[in-house]
Amino acid sequence: MQASPNFEAENMPAPLRFFANKAVFFAGVLAFLIFCWLPKNMADPDIWWHLRNAGAQFAGHAWLHNDGYSFTAAGAPWINHEWLSEVPYYFGWRTFGPQGVLMVALLATECVLLLNFYLTYRLSNSLVATLIGSVLATLFATISFGPRTLIFGWLCLMVELILLDCWRKDELGNRAALITFPVLFAFWINLHGSWLIGMILLLGFLVCESVWPVHGLDDVIDWGKRDTGSLWKATACSIVALFANPYGWRLVLYPFDLAFKQKLNVASVDEWHPLDFHTPRAKIFLLCLIALFLLQLARKAKWALHELLFVAAGVYGACLYSRFLFLGGLLICPILAKQATTVFASNKPRQTHSNGWFHAAVLCGLAIVAMARFPSAAAMRAQQAQFPDKALLYLKDFHPDGPVFNEFLWGGYLEWHTRQLPVFIDSRVDIFERNGTLKDYLDIVLLKNTLPLLQKHGIRYVLFSRDTPLIKLLEQTREWRVLYEDPTTVLLERKAHA
């Protein structure tokens, strides 16, 4: 009689037994896939002013309360609402340069999606369904891949979802809940404004768990049986914990300011636009929703009430704002895998272990490939074509005699690399929408009253991408001359001041 792989695993050395676990193997394969899909550059325009913020805070030993980078909002009140997320990126840069920033982004992204893998496995108890659900979640997450503070917000979300699952399965005690949730939200509010999504989901979960069972729906809804009193207390403590931040009530209100007051920001930034269902990611997302519907028709499985809420929240968020496709994947894919479990069910005993030597060899091979493909600092700089990288040598010695009008996406890059040059605008957006600078910028680049607006702000120089309508317009006038140009960048000066 041949021994089962599970029995053989019990007699393996501990390290080999670890690699023999199929869940570990699949998680390792997923980690390699995440590495392959993560952009190997610093293309996100926000990362540069995040680095400048962190450096300024450490140098000045004080929180930032005013703008110190632009001439259009100089000294205006401003809060650094993602200050804690900036710290690991800053130390990554200080230690290894751009490679260090990529390492931090990779580690944070891996943590988010491997925690999603873990949650999916907890819900589905099927490795095949878990792997499929996790790959889909990773695919949707690629919409926000890169060195972004948002990743730390989704990391907190995954911790919250796992804690809620543990609480529902009586694996998290009442006393532990009173500690873990407030601590989580105390960190979350200092990391990213997505804490508001987490709080809404927590309150929604509590309401769902508190609903009295409705007769006649027992075949469809898993009502749960646990008393929610302790979790309500933990939620109240979590709301209090939100004020454990350096900006007090202003940081608590910031997500509401973004949602209700920053209309031009939401309207003009691409990732705040609705999901485009002509794109491959959106089409796959739609197929997942159809699959979820068909599985329910075929299986008539029970749903926990909060699962319906999470799916609805994921669909609403992803469809309303394309950047929340990441959120939709994290919320929906674990539930999809759970509902698909019967498709991969088998009457055979489930084997959780396999050939440890084979798994170890494959994972070591993938690790070697990942290290070989990790880019050098020079290779990362070569992929920064969207920034005025070739112009840096000139710009570092450039000391303008008047205001410079710069491209929106270049603001943070200039703030980090050419600190003697105050910018017109950067991608912080909020501070520039309040004082009207964002509207003026959009009107200038869209050629709406361009010349008078440049005159209004006293612009003497224009630093912008080549072959754009703005540059072509200014070159056609007799008031501007070229100071510098390369294949991607042009610096113009107003002749009247030459």
N, C-alpha and C positions, 0 to 999 in steps of 0.2 A: 504494500500500500504506500503510495507516494505522499510525502508530507506536504501540507499546504504551505504556500508562501508566508502566511501569517505566522504559522508555527515555526518555520525556519527563521523568521525575523527575530523571534524571541531568543534564539541562540546566537545571534550575530553580535559582534562588538558594538558598543553604544554608538560610535560615530557612523558606522556602516548601517546600523538600524535606523538612524536619522535619515540617511539618504535613501533607504529602502522604502520609506513612507511615500506613497504615491501623491499625497497632498503636498508634501515638501517638493517633490519633483515637479508637479504641475505649477506650483508657485514659483519655482525657479525658472521654468520656461516662460511664465507670464512676465517675470521680472526682466528677462532678456528682451521680450517683445516690447515692453515699455521703454527700455533703453534704445531699441532700434527706432521707435516712433518718436522719441523726444528730439526736438530740433537741437542741433549741436552748435548753437549760436546765441548771441544776446540781442535778438531782434526785437524784443519787447521794449517799446520806448519808455515805459515807466521805470524800468530797473535803474536807469542812470540817476534820476532824481531821488529814488529810494536810497541809493548808495550815498548820494550827497547829504541827504537828511541824516542818515545814521552817522556819517563822519562828522557832521556839524554838531550833533548831539553829544558825541563822545568828546570832541574837541572843546566844546563849550561847557560840558558838564551840566547841561540844562535842557529842558524840553523846548521844542520849537513852538512858538506862539505867533510868529509873524513871517511874512514872505521876505526872503532875503536874496532871491535869485533873479527877479525880473525888475524892469523899470516901470512897467505898467501897473503893477500891484505892490510896489516896494513898501514894506512896512505894514501892509494890510493884515488884519487879524486872520490867522490860519492855524488849523490844528493838524498835526501829523497823525492821522487816524489809523495808520497801519504800522506804527513805529516798531512794534515788537517783531513783526515779520521781516523788517528790514535788517535786523541785527545779524541773523545767520548769513544773509547774502553779503553783508558788509565784511564780516570776518572771513567768509569764503574768498572775497576779493583780496583782502589784506594778506591772506595766507598763500593763495595760489593764483591770484589774478583772475582773469575770465574763466579759467578752468575751475577755480574754486566756486564761482557763482553757478556754473553748470553742475558741479557736484552737489551743491545744496538743492538746486532745482530737481535734479534726478533723485536724490534721496527722499525729498518731500513727496514727489510724485509717486515713487515706488511705495512709500508708506501708505499713501491714500488708497492706491489701487490694490495693494496686498491686503490691507484691512477690509476692502470691499470683497476680495476673494475669500477671506476668512468668514465674513458675515454671510456671504452667499453659501458657503459650505455649511454653516450652522443652520441655515434655513432649509436648504435642499437635501443635505446629507447624501449628495450624489456628486462624485468628482467630475464626471463628464458634464453634467448640467452646470456645475460650478465653473469649469473651465470655459464653457461656451458663454455663460453669463458674464464672466470676468473679462473675456476678450471683447465682448460687445461694449461693456462699460469703458474699457480702455480706448476703444475706437471713438466713442462719443467724447471721452475726456480730451482727445487730441485737439479739440477746438480751442482749448485754453492751455495747451502745453507750453512750457517755457519758464524762464525765471520770473515768476509772478507771485505776489503776496497772496493772491486768491487761493493758491494751493494749500496754504496753511489753514485757511478757512474751511476748505473741504476736508482737511485732515481732522479738524475738530468735529465736523459733521459725522465722519465715519466713527469716531470715538463715541459720539452721542448715540448713533444708531445701534452700535454694539452694546452699549450700556443699557439701552431700552430693551433690547432682545434678552439680555441677561436678567434684567429685572422681571420681565414677563415670564421667564422660565425659572423664577425663584433662585437664580444664581447670584443675584445682587441683593444683599440685605438692606433693610430700611436704614440702618445707621450708615452703611456704606454709601447709599444713595444721597443721604443728607450731606455727605462730604464731596463725593465725586462730581456731581452736577454743578454745584456752586464753583468748585475749583476750575472745572472745565470752562464755564462761562466767564470766569475772571480772566483766564488766559485768552479766550476767544475774542472778547471785545477789544483787547489790545493788539490782536493779530489781524483781524479783518472785520469789515462791517457785515459779513454774512452771518454773524451771530444772530441777527434778527430772524433769518430763515430757520436757524436751529431752535430759537425760542418759539416760533410759530409752530414748528413740527412737534416740539415737546408739549405745548399746550394742546395741540390737536390730538396727540397720542393720549394725553390724560383724559380729554373729553371722551374719546372713543372707548377707553378702558372703563370710564365711569358710567357709560350708558347702560341702563337696565335692559336685560335681554327682552327682545320682542318675540312674542309667541308666533310661530309660523316661519321664522327665519333661521331656526336652529340648524337646518340642513345646509345653509349657505354661509352663515356667520359664525366664526369662533369668538364667542363673547369674552373669554377670559374669566378668571375667577379670583383675582387677587385684589385686596383692598388697596385703593389708590391714595389713601390719606398721607402716607409718608412721602409719596412722590409729589403730591401737591405742596407739601412743606419744602421739599428739595427745590421745587420750581420757584417758590417764593424766595427762598434763600439765594437762588441763582439770579433772580431779578435784582436783589440787593447787591450781589457780587458784581453786577455790571458797572457799579460806580467805583470799583477798585481800579481806577485808571487815572492818568495824570491830567486829564481834561474835564473830569467830572461829568455833569449832565450834558455838556456840548458833544462829547463823544457818544453818549447814549442816543442823542437825537440825530446824529449824523446820517444814519441810513434813511431816516424819514426825510431829511433835507434833500438827499439824493433822489428819493422816490417822488417827492412832491414839488420841489423847487427848482431842481436842475433840469428843466425841460429841454433846453438847447443842448446840453451835454448828452442826454439820452437820444435826442433826435439826430445828432451829428456824428456820433461814434458808432462805427459799424457793428461792433459786438453787442450793442444795445438794440439792434434792429431785430425784427421777428425772424424766426428760423426760415431759411429758404429751402423749400422742399424740392428744389431742382438739384440740390447738391447730394452727392452719394451718402454722406453721413445722415442727412435728414431722411432720405429714402429708406435707409436701413432702420432708422429709429421708427419710422411709420410701420415697417414690416414687423418690428418687435411688438408694437401695440396690436397689430392684427393677430399675431401669433398668440399673444396673451388672451385676446378675445376668443379665438378658436379653441385654445386649450380649455378655457372655462366651459365652452359649449360641449366639448367632448368629455371632460372629466367631472364637471359640476363639483369642483373641489370647494372646501370651506376656505373662506377668507377671514383673517382677523380684520376688524373694522378699521384699524389704523393703516392696514396695508392698502385699503381702498383710498384712504386719505393721501398716503405717500405717492401712490401711482398718479392720482389726480394732481397733486402738487408738482410732481416731476413733469407731467405732460404740460401743465399750464406754464410752468417756468421755462421749459425748453422751447415751447412754441412762441411764447411772448418775447423772449430775449434769447438770441442764439448762444450767448455765452453760458446760459444755464442748461445747455445740452449736457454739459459735464454733470450738473446736478441731477438732471433727468436720468442719466445712466446710473449714477450712484443709488438713486431711490428705486428705479424700476427694474434694473437687471437682476438684483438678488431675488425679487419677487417672481420675475419671469422664470428664473432657474428653479425656484420652489415649485411653481405650477407645472413646469416641464418634467418634474422628477419621474413621473410614471412612464414617460416616453422611454427613459433609460433604465427603468426598473428591470430586475432580473430575479428569477427564482433561485439562482445560484448564490451560495454564501458570498458576501461582499469581501473582496480581498483589498485590504488597505495597504499591503506591502508587496513589493516585488523585488527584482534583482538589485540589490544595493550597489554592487560594483558597476553595473550598467548605468544606473541613475547618477552615481558619483562621477563617472567618466563623462557623461553627457553634460552635466552641470559645470564641471571643471572646464570642459571644452568651450561651453558658452561664455564662461567667465573670461577665458583667455581671449576669445574673439572680441568681447566687449572692451577689454583693456587695450587690445590692439587697435580698435576703432575709436577709442576715446581721442578727441581732437586735441592738437597742440594749441597753444595760445595764438600762434601765428595763423593757424588754420581757422580759428574762430574769428579773428579780426578780418580775414579775407572774405568772410560771409556777412559782412556788415555793409553791404552795398546800399542799403536803405538809409544809411547815415553818411554825413560828409567826412568819411574816414580819410580820403585822399587829401582833403583840404586841411587836416588837423595841423600839419607842420606850419602852414601859412597862418592859420587862425591863432595858434598859440603865441605868435609874435605880433598879432594884430591888436592894436589898441585904438578903438574907434573914437572919433571926436564927437560922435552923436549917436542917437538911438539906432539900433539894428532891428529890422523886421526879419524874423526867422520863420522857417517852416515849423508847423505845429509839432510834428513827430520828432523834430530835431532838438526841441527845447531842453529836455533832460540830458541828452547827449552833450550838448554844449555846456550845460551847467556843471557836468562832471569833468569835462576835458579842458574847457577854456573858461576858467573861473573869473577872469578879468572882464568877461563880456556879459553884461546883463541882457537877458533875453526879453523878447516881446511877449512870448507865450510858451507854455509847455503843456504836457498832457495831464497835469493835475486838474485842469478844467474848472473845478468848483470855484476857485478863487477868481478865475477870469470870467466866469459867467456872471458872477455877482456884480462886477464893476463894468460890464459891457464890453470888455476886451475880446471875449470869444466871438461875440456878434460882429464886431468890427473886423476881426481876423477873417471870418467866413465871408463877409461882404467884400473884403479886399481880394481874396483869392478867387472868388466867384465873379470878379470884375464888376461889382456893383458899387459905383461911386468910389472906385479904387484910389484915384489920384488925390481927391480931397481928403480921404481918410488917412492916407499916408502923410499928407500935409498936417492934418489935425494932430497926429501923434509925433510930429517933428521928425519923421523917419529920414535919416541920412543914408543908411545902408540897407540893402536887401540881400539876405543870404537865403538862397532857395534852390530847388532842384532845376536842372536844365530842362529845356523844352516843355515848360509849363506855360499855360496862358498868361500868368502874371509876368514872367520873365519876357515873354514875347511882346507883351504890351509895353513894358518899360523900355525895352530895347528899341522900340519904334519911336519913342519920344526922344527929344534932344536934351532932356534933363539928366540922363543917367549914362554913366560910363562903366565899363567892366574893369574891376580891380583884380579879380582872380576868376579863373574858370578851369574846370577839369571835365572829364566825361560825364560826371554826375552833378556837379555843383557849380553855381555861379554866385559871385559876390559883386553887387553893383553899388556904385556911389553916386549920389546926387551931384551933378556938375556945379550947381550954383554955389556949393560949399567947397569945391575943390581948391 
